[in-house]
Amino acid sequence: MLRRCGYDVMVAVDGCQAMDSACKYQPDLLILDVNMPAGGGISVQERLVYLPPMCTCPVIYVTGDKSDEIVDKAIRLGAEGILYKPFEHDRLLSMVQRALKRKAAATANLAAMA
């Protein structure tokens, strides 16, 4: 669906591959499943916040887990949002657009301050 909307999309099958791809390609946005094999989405973001090129990358979590623990961790890590399964494609697209606009605005503000 995101490809049909004109976005370049990379897919990782697990947390390790997501981490490797994020470091190698430095994407504009990450959509991470909380319960991926080999390191769930939260553990991926916990590691990425220590890598300068990726520490400001917006993250949207996808999960079926509505527990307070997941919500608290996502908020603590600065997630752009949490999308609960099953979800509407329009909701995902809206969250992606909002996250990318916020990132572009923050980047523009940093450039103006330099």
SVG drawing of the C-alpha trace seen along z (x, -y; Angstrom):
<svg xmlns="http://www.w3.org/2000/svg" viewBox="-10 -30 36 45">
<polyline fill="none" stroke="black" stroke-width="0.4" points="0.0,0.0 2.8,-2.4 4.6,-1.6 1.3,-2.4 1.3,-5.8 4.8,-6.5 7.0,-5.6 10.2,-3.6 9.7,-0.6 12.2,1.8 11.1,4.9 13.0,6.7 11.9,10.1 13.2,9.7 14.7,7.3 18.3,8.0 17.6,7.4 15.7,4.2 18.7,3.0 21.2,3.8 19.0,2.2 18.4,-0.9 22.1,-1.4 23.0,-0.8 20.3,-2.8 19.3,-5.4 15.6,-5.5 13.4,-8.5 10.9,-6.5 10.7,-3.1 7.5,-1.1 8.4,1.6 6.3,4.5 6.6,4.8 6.8,8.6 9.3,9.3 11.5,12.3 15.2,11.8 14.6,8.5 11.2,6.8 10.6,3.3 11.1,1.7 14.5,3.3 15.5,2.1 14.6,-1.5 16.3,-1.2 19.5,-0.4 19.0,-2.9 18.7,-5.9 22.5,-5.6 23.4,-5.8 23.7,-9.5 22.3,-9.1 19.3,-7.2 18.6,-8.7 16.1,-11.2 14.4,-8.7 10.7,-8.7 9.2,-5.3 5.7,-4.0 4.9,-0.8 2.5,1.8 1.1,4.2 -1.8,6.1 -0.7,5.6 -2.6,2.8 -0.9,3.2 0.3,0.1 3.8,1.5 4.0,1.3 2.5,-2.1 4.8,-3.4 7.9,-2.1 6.8,-3.6 6.2,-7.0 9.5,-6.9 11.4,-6.2 9.6,-9.0 7.6,-7.0 5.5,-8.9 2.6,-6.6 1.2,-3.2 -0.9,-1.4 -3.0,1.4 -3.7,4.5 -5.9,4.9 -5.7,1.4 -7.1,-0.6 -4.6,-1.4 -5.7,-5.0 -4.7,-5.3 -1.2,-4.0 -0.9,-6.4 -2.0,-9.3 0.6,-8.4 3.3,-8.1 2.5,-11.4 2.4,-13.2 5.7,-11.6 7.5,-12.6 6.1,-16.2 7.3,-16.6 10.7,-15.2 11.0,-17.6 10.0,-20.6 12.5,-19.6 15.3,-19.3 14.4,-22.7 14.5,-24.2 18.0,-22.8 19.2,-24.0 17.9,-27.5 19.7,-27.6 23.0,-26.6"/>
</svg>
